[in-house]
Amino acid sequence: MVKVTYEYHATLIKINYYRMKSVLISIVMILPVMLLASTEALDKNLVRDVEKWLKVDTYELTPVKAPEQPSVSGKYFQIQVAGQVKGFLYTGRVNTVRSAAARSGQNSYSEYFDYYIFYDPQLTIQKVKVMRYKATYGQMISAPAWLKQFQGYKPGQPLEPGIQVDGISGATISVNNITFDIRKNSRILRDLVRQ
């Protein structure tokens, strides 16, 4: 009876090995396709949101030339419909450093999120949306209800976490970083448009 049990367990181990091997091969084959699909979906979602915001399906995005500086991390676009400026779009990435080693400069490890801002022609924020959140903590800033508080902000107005912007317990770094980034990029866009 011991011999039968041993052979039974050996057979199970072989079956589990082959199952695991096929699962790993499947993951290796499918993962690049999934990553590519998520990038394409991200772009499609942004296009869909622009069309929904403008209430048209034909528009032109013209890049706004930004100076090459370390403080400029995203892309600025002018949105035109039938030759008329209908607004501006900023898309960018915010790094949220989580480790003490990274904050001290010893390690370049950081997490991030990608987001965009829609501006009207007068550079008043109409919408902020977090498209992809790749950080361990602070996902609560992706909530549309929380992001709505940025609507109506104009470059040059005060925008401070805990004063004009509600804080979120457990998302302090993300709240501070997105607030700083919105304020900074709104001012940069204002300066670019004035030129």
N, CA and C of each residue as an Amber inpcrd file, in Angstrom:
protein
   585
   0.8090000  -1.1920000   0.0000000   0.0000000   0.0000000   0.0000000
   0.8570000   1.2620000   0.0000000   1.9850000   1.2430000   0.6240000
   2.8820000   2.3870000   0.6370000   3.3750000   2.6520000  -0.7680000
   3.6870000   1.5800000  -1.5100000   4.1900000   1.7300000  -2.8690000
   3.1510000   2.3900000  -3.7670000   1.9060000   2.0200000  -3.6430000
   0.8200000   2.6020000  -4.4420000   0.6920000   4.0950000  -4.1160000
   0.7680000   4.4550000  -2.8460000   0.6620000   5.8520000  -2.4230000
   1.8170000   6.6520000  -2.9990000   3.0190000   6.0840000  -2.9510000
   4.1870000   6.7780000  -3.4890000   4.0250000   7.0250000  -4.9810000
   3.6120000   5.9820000  -5.7180000   3.4250000   6.1370000  -7.1560000
   2.3160000   7.1460000  -7.4500000   1.2750000   7.1310000  -6.6550000
   0.1650000   8.0750000  -6.8310000   0.6700000   9.5100000  -6.6610000
   1.4600000   9.7600000  -5.5960000   1.9990000  11.1050000  -5.3530000
   2.9890000  11.5110000  -6.4450000   3.8060000  10.5740000  -6.9110000
   4.7490000  10.8780000  -7.9800000   4.0030000  11.2660000  -9.2560000
   2.9010000  10.5930000  -9.5380000   2.0970000  10.9260000 -10.7110000
   1.4870000  12.3110000 -10.5620000   0.9800000  12.6250000  -9.3770000
   0.4100000  13.9580000  -9.1330000   1.4680000  15.0500000  -9.3030000
   2.6680000  14.7900000  -8.8180000   3.7520000  15.7720000  -8.9420000
   4.0640000  16.0030000 -10.4150000   4.1330000  14.9320000 -11.2160000
   4.4020000  15.0790000 -12.6480000   3.2860000  15.8640000 -13.3330000
   2.0390000  15.5550000 -13.0100000   0.9070000  16.2620000 -13.6030000
   0.9650000  17.7460000 -13.2270000   1.2200000  18.0310000 -11.9500000
   1.2990000  19.4320000 -11.5160000   2.4630000  20.1610000 -12.1770000
   3.5830000  19.4730000 -12.4040000   4.7360000  20.0790000 -13.0690000
   4.3510000  20.4890000 -14.4900000   3.6990000  19.5960000 -15.2240000
   3.3210000  19.8960000 -16.6000000   2.2580000  20.9960000 -16.6640000
   1.3300000  20.9820000 -15.7210000   0.3230000  22.0470000 -15.6730000
   0.9910000  23.3970000 -15.4140000   1.8980000  23.4160000 -14.4560000
   2.5880000  24.6520000 -14.1060000   3.4180000  25.1480000 -15.2770000
   4.0850000  24.2260000 -15.9580000   4.8990000  24.5970000 -17.1100000
   4.0170000  25.2150000 -18.2000000   2.8660000  24.6330000 -18.4780000
   1.9770000  25.1730000 -19.5150000   1.3960000  26.5300000 -19.0920000
   1.1240000  26.7050000 -17.8170000   0.6270000  27.9920000 -17.3200000
   1.7040000  29.0670000 -17.4850000   2.9500000  28.7530000 -17.1400000
   4.0370000  29.7230000 -17.2770000   4.2840000  30.0920000 -18.7360000
   4.2400000  29.1160000 -19.6190000   4.4100000  29.3930000 -21.0460000
   3.2810000  30.2950000 -21.5350000   2.0580000  30.0230000 -21.0930000
   0.9190000  30.8500000 -21.4870000   1.0860000  32.2800000 -21.0060000
   1.5430000  32.4550000 -19.7760000   1.7480000  33.7970000 -19.2210000
   2.8060000  34.5440000 -20.0230000   3.9060000  33.8770000 -20.3280000
   4.9860000  34.5110000 -21.0880000   4.5020000  34.9080000 -22.4790000
   3.6350000  34.1200000 -23.0850000   3.1430000  34.4190000 -24.4270000
   2.0820000  35.5210000 -24.4010000   1.2360000  35.5530000 -23.3940000
   0.1000000  36.4770000 -23.3460000   0.4670000  37.8370000 -22.7540000
   1.4010000  37.8960000 -21.8310000   1.7250000  39.1390000 -21.1300000
   2.0890000  40.2880000 -22.0720000   2.9770000  40.1100000 -23.0600000
   3.2710000  41.2380000 -23.9590000   2.0380000  41.7390000 -24.7150000
   1.1650000  40.8220000 -25.1040000  -0.0590000  41.2130000 -25.8040000
  -0.9490000  42.0360000 -24.8780000  -1.0540000  41.6190000 -23.6130000
  -1.8750000  42.3530000 -22.6470000  -1.3100000  43.7500000 -22.4080000
   0.0030000  43.8660000 -22.2850000   0.6180000  45.1730000 -22.0590000
   0.4000000  46.0880000 -23.2520000   0.5420000  45.5770000 -24.4530000
   0.3020000  46.3670000 -25.6520000  -1.1560000  46.7950000 -25.7190000
  -2.0650000  45.8870000 -25.4050000  -3.4880000  46.2040000 -25.4480000
  -3.8310000  47.2800000 -24.4300000  -3.2180000  47.2550000 -23.2330000
  -3.5370000  48.2640000 -22.2210000  -3.0510000  49.6330000 -22.6560000
  -1.9100000  49.7110000 -23.3690000  -1.4230000  50.9920000 -23.8700000
  -2.3580000  51.5310000 -24.9430000  -2.8020000  50.6560000 -25.8620000
  -3.7270000  51.0940000 -26.8930000  -5.0480000  51.5220000 -26.2800000
  -5.5340000  50.7950000 -25.2700000  -6.7850000  51.1520000 -24.6150000
  -6.6520000  52.4960000 -23.9290000  -5.4920000  52.7750000 -23.3650000
  -5.2550000  54.0520000 -22.7100000  -5.4140000  55.1820000 -23.7160000
  -4.8020000  55.0340000 -24.8950000  -4.9220000  56.0510000 -25.9250000
  -6.3580000  56.1760000 -26.4090000  -7.0340000  55.0660000 -26.5900000
  -8.4220000  55.0900000 -27.0430000  -9.3190000  55.7690000 -26.0050000
  -9.0550000  55.5280000 -24.7320000  -9.8540000  56.1740000 -23.6860000
  -9.6630000  57.6810000 -23.7030000  -8.4460000  58.1320000 -23.9120000
  -8.1840000  59.5650000 -23.9710000  -8.8920000  60.1900000 -25.1720000
  -8.8140000  59.5350000 -26.3300000  -9.5010000  60.0310000 -27.5270000
 -11.0030000  60.1010000 -27.2840000 -11.5480000  59.0570000 -26.6820000
 -12.9810000  59.0290000 -26.3870000 -13.3680000  60.1630000 -25.4400000
 -12.5290000  60.4230000 -24.4320000 -12.8260000  61.4940000 -23.4810000
 -12.7580000  62.8700000 -24.1340000 -11.8120000  63.0700000 -25.0550000
 -11.7260000  64.3540000 -25.7670000 -12.9870000  64.5480000 -26.5990000
 -13.3980000  63.5130000 -27.3260000 -14.6040000  63.6060000 -28.1520000
 -15.8380000  63.8830000 -27.2920000 -15.9100000  63.2430000 -26.1500000
 -17.0520000  63.4400000 -25.2510000 -17.0540000  64.8610000 -24.6860000
 -15.8840000  65.3530000 -24.3190000 -15.7730000  66.7020000 -23.7560000
 -16.1320000  67.7470000 -24.7940000 -15.6450000  67.5780000 -26.0220000
 -15.9080000  68.5530000 -27.0840000 -17.2750000  68.3700000 -27.7400000
 -17.8630000  67.2010000 -27.5640000 -19.1250000  66.8290000 -28.2020000
 -19.0060000  66.8250000 -29.7340000 -17.8390000  66.4380000 -30.2240000
 -17.5840000  66.2720000 -31.6570000 -16.6900000  65.0480000 -31.8390000
 -16.6750000  64.5200000 -33.0500000 -15.7750000  63.3910000 -33.2970000
 -14.6240000  63.7660000 -34.2230000 -14.5950000  65.0250000 -34.6890000
 -13.4930000  65.4830000 -35.5270000 -12.8640000  66.7120000 -34.8770000
 -11.5970000  66.5920000 -34.5540000 -10.8610000  67.6940000 -33.9360000
  -9.3890000  67.5180000 -34.2700000  -8.6180000  68.5370000 -33.9540000
  -7.1880000  68.4810000 -34.2370000  -6.4120000  68.7930000 -32.9630000
  -5.4550000  67.9350000 -32.6480000  -4.5520000  68.1730000 -31.5180000
  -3.2270000  68.6620000 -32.0820000  -2.8530000  69.8850000 -31.7080000
  -1.5930000  70.4580000 -32.1600000  -0.6510000  70.5530000 -30.9700000
   0.5240000  69.9350000 -31.0360000   1.4530000  70.0340000 -29.9040000
   1.8550000  71.4820000 -29.6390000   1.9010000  71.8400000 -28.3720000
   2.3920000  73.1470000 -27.9460000   3.8340000  72.9260000 -27.5350000
   4.7440000  73.5980000 -28.2050000   6.1780000  73.4010000 -27.9500000
   6.5290000  73.8820000 -26.5530000   7.0310000  72.9700000 -25.7520000
   7.4390000  73.2900000 -24.3800000   8.9580000  73.3170000 -24.3100000
   9.5100000  74.1690000 -23.4660000  10.9680000  74.1880000 -23.3220000
  11.4540000  72.8690000 -22.7270000  12.6300000  72.4510000 -23.1450000
  13.1830000  71.2070000 -22.6150000  13.8690000  71.5020000 -21.2940000
  13.1290000  71.2640000 -20.2330000  13.6190000  71.4790000 -18.8770000
  13.2290000  70.2640000 -18.0430000  13.9830000  70.0170000 -16.9780000
  13.6200000  68.8840000 -16.1240000  12.2300000  69.0490000 -15.4920000
  11.7620000  70.2850000 -15.3380000  10.4690000  70.5090000 -14.7030000
   9.3000000  70.2040000 -15.6340000   9.5570000  70.0910000 -16.9460000
   8.4960000  69.7940000 -17.9070000   8.5300000  68.2960000 -18.1910000
   7.4990000  67.5910000 -17.7060000   7.5250000  66.1410000 -17.8040000
   6.4490000  65.5650000 -18.7130000   5.5280000  66.3800000 -19.1740000
   4.4360000  65.8620000 -19.9890000   4.3610000  66.5490000 -21.3400000
   3.1850000  66.4480000 -21.9530000   2.9670000  67.0450000 -23.2720000
   1.7530000  67.9590000 -23.2180000   1.8680000  69.0570000 -23.9540000
   0.7980000  70.0450000 -24.0290000   0.2540000  70.0630000 -25.4540000
  -1.0630000  70.1730000 -25.5920000  -1.6960000  70.2170000 -26.8950000
  -2.7340000  71.3260000 -26.9330000  -2.8660000  71.9240000 -28.1110000
  -3.9590000  72.8420000 -28.3710000  -5.0240000  72.0370000 -29.1010000
  -6.2800000  72.1880000 -28.6990000  -7.3810000  71.4500000 -29.3200000
  -8.1450000  72.4140000 -30.2150000  -8.2730000  72.0550000 -31.5070000
  -8.9860000  72.8980000 -32.4560000 -10.1110000  72.1140000 -33.1160000
 -11.2240000  72.8080000 -33.3220000 -12.3430000  72.2520000 -34.0660000
 -12.6680000  73.2660000 -35.1570000 -12.6130000  72.8410000 -36.3930000
 -12.8890000  73.7020000 -37.5500000 -12.0640000  74.9900000 -37.4920000
 -10.7890000  74.8620000 -37.1080000  -9.8900000  76.0090000 -37.0920000
 -10.0040000  76.9140000 -35.8760000 -10.9300000  76.6270000 -34.9730000
 -11.0990000  77.4450000 -33.7610000 -10.5320000  76.7110000 -32.5480000
  -9.8350000  77.4630000 -31.7010000  -9.2790000  76.8780000 -30.4810000
 -10.4280000  76.5990000 -29.5110000 -10.5600000  75.3270000 -29.1290000
 -11.6130000  74.9130000 -28.1960000 -11.0690000  74.6070000 -26.8100000
  -9.7420000  74.5780000 -26.6930000  -9.1620000  74.3140000 -25.3910000
  -7.7560000  73.7710000 -25.5150000  -7.2820000  73.2650000 -24.3780000
  -5.9280000  72.7210000 -24.3070000  -5.9780000  71.4240000 -23.5250000
  -4.9650000  70.5940000 -23.7520000  -4.8620000  69.3000000 -23.0900000
  -3.4340000  69.1270000 -22.5960000  -3.3090000  68.6720000 -21.3730000
  -1.9980000  68.2960000 -20.8400000  -2.0700000  66.8210000 -20.4690000
  -1.0820000  66.0440000 -20.8860000  -0.9700000  64.6570000 -20.4370000
   0.4110000  64.4850000 -19.8220000   0.4590000  63.8150000 -18.6970000
   1.7520000  63.6500000 -18.0420000   1.7620000  62.5390000 -17.0150000
   2.9310000  62.3620000 -16.4510000   3.1780000  61.3280000 -15.4510000
   3.6790000  62.0000000 -14.1790000   3.1750000  61.5240000 -13.0600000
   3.6120000  62.0050000 -11.7560000   4.2780000  60.8490000 -11.0300000
   5.5060000  61.0470000 -10.6090000   6.2030000  60.0350000  -9.8190000
   5.8490000  60.2100000  -8.3550000   5.5880000  59.0960000  -7.6970000
   5.2990000  59.1200000  -6.2620000   6.3320000  58.2430000  -5.5760000
   7.3550000  58.8450000  -5.0350000   8.4520000  58.1110000  -4.4150000
   7.9740000  57.5250000  -3.0950000   8.2070000  56.2250000  -2.9120000
   7.7230000  55.5460000  -1.7120000   8.8310000  55.1930000  -0.7170000
  10.0580000  55.0400000  -1.1510000  11.0770000  54.5530000  -0.2290000
  11.9710000  55.6770000   0.2740000  12.4560000  55.5330000   1.4910000
  13.3600000  56.5350000   2.0690000  14.6580000  56.6030000   1.2590000
  15.1230000  55.4670000   0.7410000  16.3440000  55.4520000  -0.0630000
  16.1590000  56.2810000  -1.3410000  14.9810000  56.1840000  -1.9560000
  14.7240000  56.9490000  -3.1790000  14.6670000  58.4460000  -2.8670000
  14.0630000  58.8150000  -1.7410000  13.9710000  60.2400000  -1.3800000
  15.3460000  60.8160000  -1.0930000  16.2700000  59.9920000  -0.6130000
  17.6060000  60.4860000  -0.3030000  18.5140000  60.4840000  -1.5300000
  18.0140000  59.9560000  -2.6560000  18.7880000  59.9510000  -3.8950000
  19.6340000  58.7080000  -4.0830000  19.5900000  57.7590000  -3.1470000
  20.3940000  56.5430000  -3.2550000  19.7910000  55.5420000  -4.2300000
  18.5040000  55.6490000  -4.4560000  17.8000000  54.6710000  -5.2620000
  16.8240000  55.4220000  -6.1650000  16.7280000  55.0440000  -7.4270000
  15.8310000  55.7480000  -8.3310000  14.4400000  55.1110000  -8.3680000
  14.1370000  54.2080000  -7.4530000  12.8540000  53.5180000  -7.4210000
  11.7250000  54.4990000  -7.1210000  10.7340000  54.4790000  -7.9520000
   9.5390000  55.2640000  -7.6660000   8.3530000  54.6220000  -8.3640000
   7.1810000  54.9870000  -7.9090000   5.9430000  54.5510000  -8.5190000
   5.3330000  55.7730000  -9.1820000   4.3220000  55.5820000 -10.0080000
   3.8040000  56.7160000 -10.7650000   2.3270000  56.5520000 -11.0700000
   1.7400000  57.6470000 -11.5890000   0.4330000  57.6000000 -12.2120000
   0.4220000  58.5600000 -13.3900000  -0.3710000  58.2150000 -14.4070000
  -0.5330000  59.0450000 -15.5950000  -1.8880000  59.7260000 -15.4970000
  -1.9360000  60.9800000 -15.9170000  -3.1990000  61.7050000 -15.8580000
  -3.2520000  62.7550000 -16.9570000  -4.4370000  63.3420000 -17.1360000
  -4.5670000  64.4370000 -18.0830000  -5.4290000  65.5450000 -17.4900000
  -5.2830000  66.7280000 -18.1010000  -6.0670000  67.8950000 -17.7120000
  -6.6600000  68.4970000 -18.9850000  -7.9650000  68.7530000 -18.9840000
  -8.6080000  69.5200000 -20.0500000  -8.7490000  70.9550000 -19.5720000
  -8.3550000  71.8990000 -20.4380000  -8.5130000  73.3270000 -20.1660000
  -9.4360000  73.9220000 -21.2300000 -10.2110000  74.9300000 -20.8610000
 -10.9580000  75.6760000 -21.8690000 -10.0120000  76.6890000 -22.5220000
 -10.4560000  77.4700000 -23.5080000  -9.5440000  78.4150000 -24.1740000
  -8.9490000  79.4820000 -23.2300000  -9.6090000  79.7650000 -22.1150000
  -9.0920000  80.7320000 -21.1390000  -8.1900000  80.0670000 -20.0920000
  -7.8630000  78.7980000 -20.2990000  -6.9850000  77.9970000 -19.4300000
  -7.5880000  77.6920000 -18.0630000  -8.8980000  77.6660000 -17.9860000
  -9.5900000  77.2240000 -16.7790000  -9.7390000  75.7110000 -16.8610000
  -9.3830000  75.0190000 -15.7960000  -9.4820000  73.5480000 -15.8070000
 -10.9410000  73.1290000 -15.8720000 -11.2220000  72.2490000 -16.8370000
 -12.5590000  71.6920000 -17.0020000 -12.6540000  70.2720000 -16.4570000
 -11.5380000  69.5370000 -16.5470000 -11.5630000  68.1460000 -16.0890000
 -10.1480000  67.6660000 -15.8320000 -10.0000000  66.8670000 -14.7830000
  -8.7540000  66.1580000 -14.4870000  -9.1270000  64.6870000 -14.3470000
  -8.3360000  63.8210000 -14.9690000  -8.6150000  62.3850000 -14.8780000
  -7.3110000  61.6180000 -14.7590000  -7.2610000  60.7020000 -13.8080000
  -6.1230000  59.7930000 -13.6740000  -6.4210000  58.6020000 -14.5680000
  -5.5270000  58.3740000 -15.5420000  -5.7500000  57.3070000 -16.5260000
  -5.1930000  55.9720000 -16.0680000  -4.0090000  56.0060000 -15.4810000
  -3.3480000  54.7600000 -15.0800000  -2.6230000  55.0190000 -13.7710000
  -2.9180000  54.2070000 -12.7620000  -2.3140000  54.3830000 -11.4470000
  -1.4300000  53.1770000 -11.1530000  -0.1130000  53.3800000 -11.1280000
   0.8450000  52.2880000 -10.9260000   1.6420000  52.5000000  -9.6400000
   0.9540000  52.8650000  -8.5930000   1.6000000  53.0470000  -7.2990000
   0.8800000  52.1780000  -6.2800000   1.5850000  51.8330000  -5.2290000
   1.0490000  50.9390000  -4.2110000  -0.0510000  51.5910000  -3.3810000
   0.1340000  52.8490000  -3.0410000  -0.8030000  53.5520000  -2.1730000
  -1.3620000  54.7850000  -2.8690000  -2.4860000  55.2660000  -2.3860000
  -3.0180000  56.5420000  -2.8340000  -3.9770000  56.4860000  -4.0020000
  -4.4770000  55.3000000  -4.3540000  -5.3720000  55.1760000  -5.4980000
  -6.6410000  56.0200000  -5.3550000  -6.9470000  56.4500000  -4.1390000
  -8.1700000  57.2130000  -3.9040000  -8.1890000  58.5250000  -4.6730000
  -7.0240000  59.0250000  -5.1000000  -7.0150000  60.2700000  -5.8670000
  -7.5860000  60.0790000  -7.2680000  -7.7920000  58.8450000  -7.6790000
  -8.3610000  58.5690000  -9.0030000  -9.8740000  58.7640000  -9.0400000
 -10.4960000  58.9300000  -7.8860000 -11.9510000  59.0600000  -7.8190000
 -12.4140000  60.3470000  -8.4980000 -13.3380000  60.2460000  -9.4540000
 -13.8240000  61.4400000 -10.1480000 -14.3880000  62.4970000  -9.1940000
 -15.0440000  62.0670000  -8.1210000 -15.6100000  63.0310000  -7.1700000
 -14.5070000  63.8560000  -6.5010000 -13.3730000  63.2350000  -6.1870000
 -12.2640000  63.9740000  -5.5720000 -11.5940000  64.8820000  -6.5960000
 -11.3990000  64.4060000  -7.8130000 -10.7350000  65.1870000  -8.8540000
 -11.5670000  66.3930000  -9.3020000 -12.8720000  66.3410000  -9.0550000
 -13.7650000  67.4300000  -9.4650000 -13.4020000  68.7590000  -8.7990000
 -12.7360000  68.7130000  -7.6590000 -12.4010000  69.9500000  -6.9500000
 -11.3920000  70.8180000  -7.7160000 -10.7280000  70.2620000  -8.7250000
  -9.7860000  71.0460000  -9.5250000 -10.4880000  71.8360000 -10.6280000
 -11.7500000  71.5130000 -10.9300000 -12.4840000  72.2400000 -11.9610000
 -12.6000000  73.7090000 -11.5590000 -12.3500000  74.5730000 -12.5160000
 -12.4370000  76.0010000 -12.2550000 -11.1220000  76.6390000 -11.8580000
 -10.0930000  75.8250000 -11.6290000  -8.7900000  76.3810000 -11.2560000
  -8.1600000  77.0630000 -12.4620000  -7.5740000  78.2350000 -12.2120000
  -6.8590000  78.9840000 -13.2520000  -5.4210000  79.1690000 -12.8000000
  -4.4780000  79.1730000 -13.7450000  -3.0700000  79.3670000 -13.3770000
  -2.8910000  80.6690000 -12.5980000  -2.0890000  80.5830000 -11.5580000
  -1.8210000  81.7530000 -10.7320000  -2.6600000  81.8040000  -9.4710000
  -3.7640000  81.0840000  -9.4320000  -4.5760000  81.0340000  -8.2210000
  -3.8830000  80.1370000  -7.2030000  -4.1480000  80.3610000  -5.9180000
  -3.5640000  79.4590000  -4.9200000  -4.1500000  78.0530000  -5.0490000
  -3.3050000  77.0650000  -4.8490000  -3.7280000  75.6680000  -4.9040000
  -2.8200000  74.8840000  -3.9670000  -3.2770000  74.7020000  -2.7380000
  -2.4780000  74.0400000  -1.7100000  -3.2470000  72.8800000  -1.0950000
  -2.5800000  71.7310000  -0.9380000  -3.2280000  70.6070000  -0.2470000
  -3.5850000  71.0000000   1.1810000  -4.7810000  70.6220000   1.5870000
  -5.2350000  70.9330000   2.9410000  -5.8840000  72.2970000   3.0540000
  -5.7500000  73.1380000   2.0260000  -6.3940000  74.4580000   2.0440000
  -7.4410000  74.4940000   0.9290000  -7.0030000  74.5900000  -0.3200000
  -7.9430000  74.5730000  -1.4450000  -8.2430000  73.1450000  -1.9140000
  -7.3730000  72.2120000  -1.5800000  -7.5210000  70.8240000  -2.0220000
  -7.6910000  69.9300000  -0.7940000  -8.7500000  69.1300000  -0.8080000
  -9.0020000  68.2120000   0.3080000  -7.9330000  67.1360000   0.3770000
  -7.4660000  66.8530000   1.5780000  -6.5220000  65.7680000   1.7810000
  -7.2460000  64.4370000   1.8360000  -6.4940000  63.3690000   1.6620000
  -7.0440000  62.0120000   1.7610000  -6.1180000  61.2180000   2.6600000
  -6.6640000  60.6730000   3.7320000  -5.8800000  59.8520000   4.6380000
  -5.3870000  58.6150000   3.8930000  -4.0800000  58.3640000   3.9460000
  -3.4910000  57.2240000   3.2580000  -3.0270000  57.5450000   1.8420000
  -3.2540000  58.7950000   1.4100000  -2.8460000  59.1890000   0.0510000
  -2.1590000  60.5510000   0.0640000  -1.4900000  60.8690000   1.1570000
  -0.8800000  62.1900000   1.3160000   0.1300000  62.4960000   0.2150000
   0.9990000  61.5470000  -0.0950000   2.0240000  61.7800000  -1.1240000
   1.3630000  62.0090000  -2.4790000   0.3880000  61.1860000  -2.8350000
  -0.2950000  61.3330000  -4.1220000  -1.0650000  62.6490000  -4.2040000
  -1.7430000  63.0320000  -3.1230000  -2.4780000  64.3030000  -3.0970000
  -1.5140000  65.4630000  -3.2970000  -0.4150000  65.4630000  -2.5540000
   0.5710000  66.5470000  -2.6830000   1.1680000  66.5870000  -4.0900000
   1.5150000  65.4240000  -4.6390000   2.1650000  65.3860000  -5.9430000
   1.2480000  65.8130000  -7.0800000   0.0030000  65.3560000  -7.0780000
  -0.8890000  65.7540000  -8.1680000  -1.2470000  67.2350000  -8.0510000
  -1.4020000  67.7260000  -6.8410000  -1.7120000  69.1510000  -6.6460000
  -0.5550000  70.0090000  -7.1410000   0.6580000  69.6580000  -6.7450000
   1.8310000  70.4040000  -7.1910000   1.9500000  70.3480000  -8.7110000
   1.7350000  69.1570000  -9.3040000   1.8950000  68.9880000 -10.7430000
   0.8370000  69.7800000 -11.5250000  -0.3960000  69.7890000 -11.0450000
  -1.4460000  70.5620000 -11.7100000  -1.1210000  72.0490000 -11.6560000
  -0.7040000  72.5280000 -10.5070000  -0.3490000  73.9490000 -10.3600000
   0.8220000  74.3070000 -11.2780000   1.8660000  73.4780000 -11.2670000
   3.0690000  73.7320000 -12.0730000   2.7480000  73.7130000 -13.5670000
   2.0510000  72.6830000 -14.0280000   1.7830000  72.5530000 -15.4630000
   0.7710000  73.5690000 -15.9670000  -0.1250000  74.0180000 -15.1130000
  -1.0540000  75.0760000 -15.5110000  -0.2930000  76.3800000 -15.7280000
   0.6620000  76.6630000 -14.8810000   1.4760000  77.8790000 -15.0450000
   2.3650000  77.7890000 -16.2840000   2.9610000  76.6220000 -16.5240000
   3.7960000  76.4470000 -17.7210000   2.9560000  76.6370000 -18.9710000
   1.7640000  76.0370000 -19.0120000   0.8940000  76.1830000 -20.1730000
   0.4930000  77.6470000 -20.3730000   0.1870000  78.3390000 -19.2900000
  -0.1580000  79.7680000 -19.3940000   0.9870000  80.5520000 -20.0390000
   2.2190000  80.2880000 -19.5930000   3.3710000  80.9820000 -20.1450000
   3.5990000  80.6260000 -21.6150000   3.3550000  79.3660000 -21.9930000
   3.5290000  78.9470000 -23.3870000   2.4940000  79.6150000 -24.3020000
   1.2650000  79.7210000 -23.8180000   0.1880000  80.3160000 -24.6170000
   0.4110000  81.8150000 -24.7870000   0.9710000  82.4610000 -23.7800000
   1.2300000  83.9140000 -23.8560000   2.2920000  84.2580000 -24.8810000
   3.1870000  83.3350000 -25.1820000   4.2940000  83.6120000 -26.1180000
   3.8240000  83.8390000 -27.5380000
